[in-house]
Amino acid sequence: MDTSNEGLLQGDPAPEIGEDAVATSDLGGGMTDDEREELTNELAKVEEEIQTLSQVLAAKERHVAELKKKLGLTPLHELKQNLSKSWLDVQSSTAFKKTSETLSQAGQKASSAFTNFGSAITKKFEDVRNCKLIAQLGWLRLAQTSSYFC
């Protein structure tokens, strides 16, 4: 091998991006070999604990799935329960109550306006039917016999 490339081959590889880059970079500065070994051992222990906890979590998730299956709790059933609970939460919210009250008042006002409009139209038709000018012109018979005016 060429001696000019030996330094490149013997050095540490370039750190990777992400967690590995942090793990391989020398952030300890003046750390002794004993301290480095202690931290490395602690790191291995924590990683092993994480792996164990992941396995325990997976086992508990399987157990939950089995219990739900035995109880007949399907994903659709859970979705229905979640939707029901969410709808109750929405109905009890202040915003929903205010909106509901406002819409109720608007509906009452609209109903009143349509009633008043209908009464006004009815009164105008009665006024037209009772108009003396129309009676004098002979429209009274037409008004009395026609369903248009009556």
Backbone torsions as a table, in degrees:
resi	resn	phi	psi	omega
1	MET	NA	151.2	-179.6
2	ASP	-75.2	132.1	-176.6
3	THR	-70.2	-21.4	179.6
4	SER	-72.8	-21.1	179.4
5	ASN	-96.7	-6.0	-176.9
6	GLU	-61.1	-40.4	-179.6
7	GLY	-62.2	-35.2	179.6
8	LEU	-71.7	-37.3	-177.4
9	LEU	-78.3	-27.7	-176.2
10	GLN	-85.4	-20.7	-177.3
11	GLY	-72.5	165.7	176.3
12	ASP	-66.3	146.4	177.0
13	PRO	-67.3	159.2	179.4
14	ALA	-61.5	137.9	-179.3
15	PRO	-63.6	146.5	178.5
16	GLU	-84.6	165.6	178.9
17	ILE	-82.1	139.1	176.2
18	GLY	106.3	-149.2	-175.9
19	GLU	-62.4	-38.2	-178.6
20	ASP	-64.1	-34.5	179.4
21	ALA	-65.0	-40.0	178.6
22	VAL	-68.2	-40.9	-177.7
23	ALA	-68.2	-32.4	-175.6
24	THR	-93.6	-14.1	-179.1
25	SER	-78.8	151.1	-177.0
26	ASP	-91.3	88.6	179.2
27	LEU	-93.3	-11.0	-175.6
28	GLY	-76.1	-17.9	179.4
29	GLY	63.5	-102.5	-176.2
30	GLY	-93.9	41.3	-177.6
31	MET	-78.9	137.5	177.9
32	THR	-81.2	166.5	179.5
33	ASP	-64.5	-35.9	178.3
34	ASP	-65.2	-42.6	178.9
35	GLU	-64.7	-42.5	178.9
36	ARG	-61.7	-43.5	179.8
37	GLU	-64.5	-40.7	179.0
38	GLU	-63.5	-44.0	178.8
39	LEU	-66.1	-38.9	178.3
40	THR	-63.3	-42.7	177.5
41	ASN	-64.1	-41.7	178.9
42	GLU	-64.3	-40.8	177.8
43	LEU	-60.5	-45.9	179.6
44	ALA	-62.0	-40.5	179.6
45	LYS	-64.0	-44.9	179.9
46	VAL	-65.1	-41.9	178.0
47	GLU	-62.3	-38.0	177.8
48	GLU	-66.2	-40.0	177.4
49	GLU	-63.1	-40.8	178.6
50	ILE	-61.6	-44.5	179.0
51	GLN	-61.1	-43.5	179.5
52	THR	-62.9	-44.8	179.2
53	LEU	-63.4	-37.5	177.1
54	SER	-62.1	-41.3	179.5
55	GLN	-67.7	-40.9	178.2
56	VAL	-63.6	-43.8	178.9
57	LEU	-60.9	-44.3	179.3
58	ALA	-61.6	-41.2	178.9
59	ALA	-64.7	-41.0	179.1
60	LYS	-67.0	-37.1	177.3
61	GLU	-64.8	-39.6	176.3
62	ARG	-63.8	-41.3	-179.6
63	HIS	-63.8	-42.2	177.6
64	VAL	-60.9	-43.1	-179.7
65	ALA	-62.3	-40.7	178.6
66	GLU	-65.1	-43.4	179.3
67	LEU	-63.1	-43.3	178.9
68	LYS	-62.8	-39.4	179.2
69	LYS	-63.9	-43.9	178.8
70	LYS	-63.9	-34.6	179.2
71	LEU	-82.3	-7.7	179.8
72	GLY	78.7	20.2	179.2
73	LEU	-87.3	99.1	179.7
74	THR	-87.9	163.6	176.3
75	PRO	-58.0	-35.1	177.9
76	LEU	-65.1	-41.4	177.8
77	HIS	-61.9	-43.5	179.0
78	GLU	-64.9	-38.7	177.9
79	LEU	-62.2	-43.7	178.1
80	LYS	-60.0	-44.0	179.6
81	GLN	-63.5	-42.9	179.9
82	ASN	-63.3	-42.1	178.6
83	LEU	-64.9	-41.8	178.8
84	SER	-61.6	-46.0	-180.0
85	LYS	-63.5	-42.9	179.9
86	SER	-62.7	-41.4	180.0
87	TRP	-64.5	-41.0	176.6
88	LEU	-63.0	-39.7	177.4
89	ASP	-62.9	-41.9	179.1
90	VAL	-63.9	-45.6	-177.9
91	GLN	-63.8	-29.8	-179.0
92	SER	-88.0	-3.3	-179.3
93	SER	-75.1	151.0	-179.9
94	THR	-63.0	-40.7	-178.9
95	ALA	-61.5	-43.2	179.7
96	PHE	-64.2	-43.6	-179.1
97	LYS	-62.2	-43.4	179.3
98	LYS	-65.2	-42.7	179.5
99	THR	-64.4	-43.1	179.6
100	SER	-61.9	-43.4	179.4
101	GLU	-64.3	-42.7	179.4
102	THR	-63.5	-43.8	179.3
103	LEU	-65.8	-36.4	177.9
104	SER	-63.3	-45.1	178.7
105	GLN	-64.1	-41.0	179.1
106	ALA	-63.9	-39.5	177.5
107	GLY	-64.0	-40.6	178.4
108	GLN	-64.7	-42.0	179.4
109	LYS	-66.3	-40.6	178.9
110	ALA	-64.8	-42.5	178.4
111	SER	-60.8	-44.1	178.5
112	SER	-63.1	-41.0	179.9
113	ALA	-64.3	-42.6	178.8
114	PHE	-65.8	-38.1	177.6
115	THR	-63.1	-46.3	179.3
116	ASN	-63.7	-39.4	178.5
117	PHE	-63.8	-44.6	179.2
118	GLY	-63.0	-40.4	177.7
119	SER	-64.3	-40.5	179.8
120	ALA	-65.3	-41.5	179.2
121	ILE	-64.6	-44.4	179.2
122	THR	-59.9	-43.5	-179.7
123	LYS	-63.6	-40.3	179.5
124	LYS	-64.8	-41.2	177.3
125	PHE	-63.4	-38.7	177.7
126	GLU	-65.5	-39.7	178.1
127	ASP	-62.7	-41.4	179.3
128	VAL	-64.9	-42.3	-179.1
129	ARG	-64.4	-36.4	-177.0
130	ASN	-92.1	4.6	-177.7
131	CYS	-67.2	129.0	-178.5
132	LYS	-67.8	-34.8	180.0
133	LEU	-62.8	-42.3	179.3
134	ILE	-66.4	-39.8	178.3
135	ALA	-63.2	-39.5	-179.8
136	GLN	-67.9	-30.4	-179.0
137	LEU	-83.7	-2.5	177.9
138	GLY	88.9	11.3	-180.0
139	TRP	-82.6	-10.4	-178.1
140	LEU	-62.8	-41.9	177.9
141	ARG	-62.8	-40.7	178.7
142	LEU	-65.0	-42.0	-180.0
143	ALA	-65.0	-36.5	-178.4
144	GLN	-76.4	-31.6	-177.3
145	THR	-92.5	-18.2	-176.4
146	SER	-92.6	135.4	177.0
147	SER	-74.5	-11.0	179.1
148	TYR	-65.5	-40.1	-178.2
149	PHE	-95.0	-18.0	-174.0
150	CYS	-101.0	NA	NA
